Amino acid sequence: MKPEEILTLIGAGYTKAEIQAMEQSAPDPEPIAPAQEQPAPDPEPDQEQPAPEPEQPALKNNSTDEIAKYITALTAQVSSLTKQIQRSNLLNAQQPPAPDADSAEKILASIITPKH
């Protein structure tokens, strides 16, 4: 850990023993090879998910046709992700609260001429 991180933890109320336990339990991050794919997180069950597309193999040789197919597949995946994000944003969108029905004029009028 960096000294700044340790000082932040001390300021948050952690003890020396707790900080040492954190240092020992935190494994060193292993570098990930670029060819490895990370598993996708589980989708939320209430959202509609498109059928998974077949995985694209890594480029074995750099022919123009293979690169064009690979770019087309990547573009399709990005478009799919964009549509999912847009749908999610629409589902989570909220209308701003309605302005108060009573304006300043109405409030003053009710004070000047109270209802009986």
QUIKAZI-V47947 format. One line per field, one symbol per residue. psi: psi as a letter, one per 40 degrees, with the letter a starting at -180 (. if undefined). burial: I if it has 9 or more other C-alpha atoms within 8 Angstrom, else O. A space follows every 50 residues. Layout:
psi: ???
burial: ???
//
This chain:
psi: iidddddddddeeiidddddddddehihhhihideihiiiihihdeihhi hhiiihiihdifiddddddddddddddddddddddddddddeiiiiiiih dhidddddddddgii.
burial: OOOOOIOOIIOOOIOOOOIOOOOOOOOOOOOOOOOOOOOOOOOOOOOOOO OOOOOOOOOOOOOOOIIOOIOOIOOOOOOOOOOOOOOOOOOOOOOOOOOO OOOOOOIOIIOOOOOO
//
